[in-house]
């Protein structure tokens, strides 16, 4: 059995789970999410817990067992607590602001970069250099944060750009000719 797949998911009292053959609908205080259920995987609600089981021990079934359980866990956590990712903007003159349904960033280009905020995602900017992406769908939050980081990846030489909070970057040394080491 899958170590992840066989762990039961604790369903809080304010969360309602509806199980069908092909999907799992989860409603909570922050909203509602649906998760697909792969063929051969079954979910059941037993005494306040969501239990995942598989029909056989084929390789594909074992892989999807853990995946389906993890997606269901993420949906339950999303509708109760939500997910967030924080990004830092590093560089002289680099900043961000939210205007309406757009994130507008000054990232050292000749023009401001506009990023449309997708539905179901909330972006807040603290002190112009800290961007927080929040939402109930973990995949969507991660994708939006990755797309914002992609607007200006961190430079390996000067470390300027958009990075995740806590991300450790390797700094490269500059050319040796700049220091006069080569004759």
Secondary structure by P-SEA (a helix, b strand, c coil): ccccccbbbbbcccbbbbbcccbbbbbcccbbbbbbbcccbbbbbcccbbbbbbccccaaaaaaaaaaaaaaaaaaaaaccccbbbbbbbcccccccccccbbbbbccccbbbbbbbcccbbbbbccccbbbbbcccaaaaaaaaaaaaaccccccccccccccccbbbbbbbcccccccccc
